[in-house]
């Protein structure tokens, strides 16, 4: 089986593939203080709870694909692959790794590995032109043209960052549960904040996607497919009218595709 690992700033997502199918998945907090040994124990513990209660020794990992937005964690994962999976082909997405995605940016090295991997998976699954909206620590918008090239994007503060900032900077405000309020017009402070966060972010998504689609496909912006991914995507899905499809494992699928391009070449 192929184990894919996507390290985000807040959460790390792991996915276990049997061929093209995600047969199990896990989310854990991202902690740059964890050592390689701790990460290995955590990974093996999660896999021991694989379908049917199989032990970790019964889950044969025959490939690893990893991307990380946190350099300290990437360093430790390199050590995990060396010490615990030394006989297993491993692909860590970094400059020089073949993705097949042409990055049409002023400085291609600035683009996060996860965004390139998302672009690859989106073009593979849905074709271009398309836009990927990834709801993570930041909300990122990535544009892919009809040829599958990564042409650029936008970065906005993530939902949780905004909620935390309101709680810290607002004297009479506090951190709230990220949930849908009863009405758009809140009847108390909590509902008012929930409304501002949920419908405000939905409006942000629709506004940015509409503008990006016009630039990406001036003749027919309606032809641009919009894919949502990321841990917080379900919160906004029902409110953002421009989102066409939800693909929760987009980054993991992209990692599988990168692995196939590199480990078998």
N, C-alpha and C positions, 0 to 999 in steps of 0.2 A: 504494500500500500504506500501511497505518497502522502507524506505529512507536510502540509503547508502552514506557514506561520507569518502572520501580518502584524507587525509591532507598530501600534499607533502611540501617540503621546499619552493617552489616557488608558486605553485598553489594548490588549493583545488578543487577536483571534486566531485560533488554530482549527484547521480542517483536515480531516482524514479522507482521502480519495481512494476509491476502488474503481480503477479505470477513470471514467469521466464523471462518476457520481460521488457527491459528498455523502459519505455514510455516517459521519459523526462530526461534531464541531463543538468548540468550547470558547468561552470568553473569560479572560482573567485580567486583573489590573496590571498595568505596565509599571514596573518598579525598577529603575535603573540601578538600584543598590543590590539587586539579586545577583548572586554569583552563578557561574556556569553549573556548578554542582546543584545549587538550589533549582535552577531552571530545569535541569535534567530530571531531578526527582519529581518536580511538579508535572512535567510533560508525561513521564512514565506513569505517574499516579492517575492522570486524566485518562490515558489510554487503557489503563487497567479496568476502567469503568465503561469500556466500549460495549457495543451491542451484545447482549446475552451474558454480560458479566465476565467476559473472557479476560484472562490474566494478561498483563503487559507482554509476557513472553510469547503469547499467542498472537499478538498483533505484530505481524512482520512488516516493519518499515523498510521499504527498499528504495526510498528516495526522499529527499528533503528539499523544499523550496521556501526561501525566506526573504522577506523585505522588511525594512525597519526605518522608521522616522526618528529613532532615538539611537545615536551612535554608540552610547555606552552599552545598550542592550545588544546591539548588533555584534559588538566585540565579544560579549560573553556567549552569544549564540554560535559564533565561529568556534569558540572553545568547546562548546557542547558537541558540535558536529565532529570536531577532531578527536575528542576523548571518548565520547559515548557512541558515535555513529561513524567511526573511522572507515569502515568498510562499505559505507552507504554513499552513493552519489549525492552530492549536495550542491545546490545552486543558490547563492546569495546575490540578490539583485543589486548591482553596483555598476558604475561605469565600466564598459568593456563586455558586459554580459549582453548577449544577443536577445533583443525583444522583438525586432521587426518593426518597431514604431519609430518613424522619423520625427524628431522633436524640432519644430520650427519656432524656436525661441531665441532671444538675443544670447542667452547663455544656457544651453540645454542642461548643463550640470546642476543648475539651480532647481530643476524640477524634481520633486520627491519621487522616489522609486515607486511608491504606492500609486501615484497618479499616472505614471507610465503604464504600470501593470493594469490599472483600471481601464485605460485607453485601449490597451490590447484586447482585454476581455470584452469590452463594449463593442468594439469593431467586429470581433470574432462572432459574437452572439447576434448582433443587431445590424451591423454594417453602418457605414457613415452616409451622411453627416449625423453626428449625435453629440449629446451633451451628457456628461456624468455629473450628478450632484451627490457628493459624499458628505453625509452628516456625521462628523466626528468632533474632535476637539475644536477644529475649525470646520466651517462649511465651505467646501471647495467646489468649484464649477470648472469642469474641464471640457474643452471643445475639440472634437475630432472631425476632420473633413471627410469628404467622400472617398478619398484615397486611403484613409486610415491614419493620416498624419496627425500628430498632436500639435495643434496650432496655438494653444494658449488657454487662459482661463481667468478665474477670479477667486479671491480668498476673502471670506468674511468671518467674523467671530462666530464660534460655535454656540449652540443653544445653551449648553451648560455654563460656558464662560460668561455669557450674558446674564444668566440667572445669578451666578455667583457675584458678578460685578454689581448688580442691583442690590443684593443683600449687603455687600460691603460698603458701598458708597451712599446708599439711601438710609438716612438716619432712622426712619420709621418703617423700613422694609426689612424683610428677612428672606432666607432661602425657602423656596417653595417646592412642592412636588410638581414634576413635569407631567401635567395631566390636562385633559380638555375641560374647560369650565362649563357651567350650565348655559351661559349666554356669552355673546361677544361683549355686551355691556355688563361688566362685572358689578356685583352687588356688595362686594367687600374687597379688602386690599388683596387678599390671596387670589380671588377670582380675577381681579383687575390685572394682576401681574401675569397670571396664567394666560389670559386673553391676549395681552400685549406680546408675550413670548410666542405663543402658538400662531396666532393670526398675523402677527408682525413678521415672523419668519416665513410663513406661507406666502405673504405678499412679497417679501424679499426674493424668494425663490422665483415666483412668477415674473416679477419685474426684471430680474437679471437674466433669466432664461429667455424671455421674450426679446430682450435687446441683443443677447448673444446669438440667438437663432437668426435674427435679421442680418447680422454681420456674417454668420457662417454660411447662410444660404439666402442671399438677397432676393433671388427670384422666387423662391418657395420656402419661406421659413417654417411653414407647417410640415414640411417634409423632414425636419430635424427630429430624431427620436431622442427622448429625454429619459435617462435611466437614473433611478435613485438607489443609493446604497448607504452603508454605514449604520452604526448601532442605534442612532436616534431617528432614522428615516421613518419608522412606523408612526411616530408622533405627528408628522407633517403630511403624510401621504394623503389622507382624506381631505386636506384643506388646500393643497397646492394643485391648481387645475392644469398646470403645464406638464406635470410628471406623467409619463406614459406607462412606465413599468418599474416594478420594484425588484431588484436583484440583490438579495442580502449577501450572497457569497461572491460578488463580482471580483473582489481582490483575490480571493482564494482561487477562483477559476483562472484569473490572469496569471497567478503564480504557477498553476499547473501547466499553462501554455508555455510560459518561460522555461520551466523545467524541461518540457518536451523538446524545446528548441535547442537547449544547451547540453543536457545530460546525454542525449542520443546522438549528438553531432560528433 
